[in-house]
Amino acid sequence: MATIEIYTSPTCGYCHAAKRLLAQKGASYTEVDVVRDPSRRPEMMKRANGRHTVPQIFIDGRHVGGCDDLYALEEAGKLDPMLAGTAPA
């Protein structure tokens, strides 16, 4: 299985939608709440090439974007291989 990290905030509907999709896929993830730990926001922005909105999602260290990007990967049939750790880099 892939290593998944997701930067979130508790009141973000897109964060909840992204986590819901990952849960439906049976994928476990590490969640970083940038409201509870604001010192992690600059880290998120650096890793996400300046993006400052949440969620920001990383699969095996690769930035895949936000919620819409995650759902686009699902629609394109590319999410499952990424979650399985078998997608090309």
Buried (B, 14 or more C-beta within 10 A) or exposed (E): EBEBBBBBBEEBEBBBBBBEBBEEBEBEBEEBBBEEEEEBBEEBBEBBEEBEBBBBBBBBEEBBBBBEBBBBBBEEEBBEEBBEEEBEE
